[in-house]
Amino acid sequence: MDLHRLKEMLENVRDGRLDIDRALDRLKNLPFEDIGFAKVDHHRNLRKGFPEVIFCSGKTTEQIQDIVLKLMPLNNNIMATRAGADVYESIRQITEDAVYFETARIVVVQKRQTEKNRKIVVVMTAGTSDIPVAEEAAVTAEIMGNTVDRIYDVGVAGLHRLFSFSERIAAANVLIVAAGMEGALAGVVGGLVDKPVIAVPTSVGYGASFGGLSALLGMLNSCAPGVAVVNIDNGFGAGYLAAVINRL
């Protein structure tokens, strides 16, 4: 249930095209539906502007199928993150509308095109190894209706590469920077732009990177103002936050 469908339903009740009992029947699962192992949040689309997103890690394919089946009648678009090919195939058994973004590990069931926000989200990586996390951010932002520009492999090991994209960087309303190792790129970008920078530390690097902890701490300690940091490898969180900022 989103704002458009709720408004349409209320107008139908007002105009006599839908009786009150049928309208109540459609609303009976708000704010959530208890299916035993999960409480599906049908109210989130109204409250947050985007439906509940399924985090697939740790869930069985049967559980994911059950959640998708509950979300489909009420929500326009469904997103499942950290999804392997087996999850995609299980959702495809339910609906042929499922699309798999393999690098991002995201499955999307898109019933209606989201109106595009003309404000640009630039998604950047320090290295090629950071691309899977960056793609999770980019696909999330795109599905939520944003225009995304990708600039990959422009880290501090060859900083001259970054400056060749200065016009595209300046055109961004929000920037997402995914970097592993020491995570320096986020601070560099933060010192160049007057827009919010969302830093995503990745678990890329040798032993002393401690699975992304070094990048996380480096980003948190950046002296460049305007840089905020999400959790290690949390591309989804970065893409979602960028979409929220773009809606303001």
C-alpha positions in Angstrom: 0.0 0.0 0.0 1.5 3.3 -1.1 0.2 6.9 -1.0 -1.1 6.7 -4.5 -3.1 3.5 -4.0 -4.4 4.7 -0.6 -5.6 8.0 -2.1 -7.2 6.2 -5.0 -9.0 3.8 -2.6 -10.3 6.7 -0.4 -11.6 8.5 -3.5 -13.4 5.3 -4.6 -15.1 5.1 -1.2 -16.0 8.8 -1.4 -17.5 8.4 -4.9 -19.4 5.2 -4.0 -17.3 2.9 -6.3 -16.0 0.9 -3.3 -17.9 0.0 -0.2 -16.5 0.5 3.3 -16.3 -3.2 4.1 -14.2 -3.9 1.1 -12.0 -1.0 1.9 -11.5 -2.2 5.4 -10.7 -5.6 4.1 -7.8 -4.1 2.0 -6.5 -2.3 5.1 -6.8 -5.1 7.6 -3.1 -6.1 7.3 -1.9 -2.6 8.2 0.4 -1.8 9.9 1.9 -5.4 9.7 1.1 -9.0 9.0 2.3 -11.7 11.3 3.3 -14.8 9.4 5.0 -16.6 12.3 8.7 -16.3 11.4 8.3 -12.7 10.3 6.1 -9.6 10.8 5.8 -8.1 7.3 5.6 -4.3 7.5 2.9 -3.3 5.0 2.8 0.2 6.5 6.4 1.0 5.6 5.6 2.3 2.1 3.3 4.9 3.6 5.6 5.8 6.4 8.9 5.8 4.6 8.1 6.2 0.9 9.5 2.7 -0.1 8.3 -0.8 0.8 10.0 -3.1 3.3 13.3 -4.5 1.8 14.1 -8.2 2.3 17.6 -8.9 3.7 18.1 -12.5 2.4 21.2 -13.5 4.3 20.2 -16.0 7.0 16.8 -16.6 5.6 15.7 -19.8 3.8 14.5 -19.6 0.2 11.1 -20.7 1.5 10.9 -17.9 4.0 11.9 -15.4 1.3 9.2 -16.7 -1.0 6.6 -16.4 1.7 7.6 -12.8 2.4 7.5 -11.9 -1.3 4.0 -13.5 -1.6 2.8 -11.3 1.2 4.4 -8.1 -0.2 3.3 -8.5 -3.8 -0.4 -7.7 -3.5 0.2 -4.5 -1.6 3.4 -3.0 -2.8 4.5 -1.8 -6.2 8.1 -2.7 -6.0 10.0 -5.4 -4.0 13.7 -5.5 -3.3 15.7 -8.4 -1.9 19.3 -7.7 -0.9 22.3 -10.1 -0.4 20.5 -12.5 -2.7 22.3 -15.4 -4.4 21.2 -17.0 -7.7 19.2 -19.6 -5.7 17.1 -16.8 -4.2 16.6 -15.3 -7.6 15.4 -18.6 -9.0 13.0 -19.1 -6.0 11.4 -15.7 -6.6 11.2 -16.4 -10.3 9.0 -19.3 -9.4 6.5 -16.8 -8.0 6.7 -14.0 -10.6 8.4 -13.6 -13.9 8.8 -9.9 -13.2 11.9 -10.7 -11.0 15.2 -9.2 -12.2 18.6 -10.2 -10.8 21.4 -7.7 -10.5 24.2 -10.3 -10.0 27.1 -8.0 -9.1 24.9 -6.1 -6.6 23.3 -9.3 -5.3 19.9 -7.7 -5.5 16.6 -9.2 -6.8 13.9 -6.7 -7.8 10.3 -7.2 -8.6 9.3 -3.9 -10.2 5.6 -3.6 -10.9 5.6 0.1 -11.6 8.3 2.5 -12.8 9.3 5.0 -10.1 9.3 8.6 -11.1 12.9 9.6 -11.7 14.5 12.2 -9.6 16.7 14.5 -11.8 19.1 15.1 -9.0 22.2 12.9 -9.6 23.7 10.4 -7.2 27.4 9.8 -8.1 28.6 6.4 -7.0 32.4 6.1 -6.8 34.9 3.4 -6.0 38.6 3.5 -5.1 39.2 0.2 -6.8 37.6 -2.5 -9.0 37.4 -4.8 -6.0 35.0 -2.3 -4.4 32.5 -2.5 -7.2 30.1 -5.1 -5.7 29.4 -2.9 -2.7 29.1 0.2 -5.0 26.7 -1.7 -7.2 24.5 -2.5 -4.2 24.4 1.2 -3.5 23.8 2.2 -7.1 21.0 -0.3 -7.8 19.3 0.6 -4.6 19.3 4.3 -5.4 18.1 3.6 -9.0 15.2 1.4 -7.9 14.2 4.1 -5.5 13.9 6.5 -8.4 17.3 8.2 -8.7 19.6 9.0 -11.6 22.9 7.4 -10.9 26.3 8.1 -12.4 29.0 5.5 -11.8 32.7 6.5 -11.6 34.8 3.4 -10.7 38.5 2.7 -9.9 39.7 6.3 -9.1 41.4 5.7 -5.8 44.4 7.5 -4.3 46.9 5.0 -5.7 46.4 7.0 -9.0 44.7 10.2 -7.9 45.1 11.8 -11.3 42.3 9.6 -12.5 39.9 11.3 -10.2 40.4 14.8 -11.5 39.4 13.8 -15.1 35.9 13.3 -13.8 35.6 16.7 -12.1 32.6 17.9 -14.1 30.6 14.7 -13.4 31.5 14.9 -9.7 30.5 18.6 -9.5 27.1 17.7 -11.1 26.1 15.4 -8.2 23.6 16.2 -5.5 24.9 13.3 -3.3 28.0 11.3 -3.6 28.6 7.7 -2.4 32.3 6.7 -2.1 33.1 3.0 -1.6 36.7 2.2 -0.6 38.6 -0.5 1.2 42.3 -0.6 2.2 42.8 2.7 4.2 39.6 4.3 2.9 41.2 7.5 1.9 39.1 8.4 -1.2 36.1 9.5 0.8 38.1 12.2 2.6 39.6 13.4 -0.7 36.2 13.7 -2.4 34.8 15.3 0.7 37.4 18.0 0.4 36.5 18.7 -3.2 32.7 19.1 -3.2 30.0 21.1 -1.5 27.5 18.2 -1.4 27.0 15.4 1.1 29.4 12.5 0.8 28.3 9.0 2.0 31.4 6.9 2.7 31.1 3.1 2.5 34.1 1.2 3.9 34.6 -2.1 2.2 36.1 -5.3 3.5 38.8 -5.1 0.7 42.5 -5.2 1.7 45.3 -7.2 3.2 45.5 -8.4 6.8 45.9 -5.1 8.6 42.7 -3.8 6.9 40.9 -6.1 9.5 38.0 -6.8 7.2 37.2 -3.2 6.5 37.8 -1.8 10.0 40.8 0.2 8.9 38.8 1.9 6.2 35.9 2.5 8.6 38.1 4.2 11.1 39.9 6.2 8.4 36.6 7.4 7.1 35.3 8.3 10.5 38.5 10.2 11.2 38.4 12.2 7.9 39.1 15.9 8.4 37.0 16.8 5.4 33.6 18.2 6.5 30.4 16.8 5.0 31.4 13.2 5.1 29.1 10.6 6.8 29.9 6.9 7.2 27.8 3.8 7.0 28.7 0.3 8.1 31.3 -1.9 6.4 30.0 -3.2 3.0 26.6 -1.5 3.6 26.0 -0.4 0.0 22.3 -0.8 0.5 22.3 1.7 3.5 24.3 4.2 1.4 22.0 4.0 -1.6 18.9 4.3 0.6 20.3 7.3 2.4 21.2 9.0 -0.8 17.7 8.5 -2.1 16.2 10.0 1.1 18.5 13.1 0.8 17.5 13.5 -2.9 13.8 13.5 -1.9 14.3 16.5 0.4 
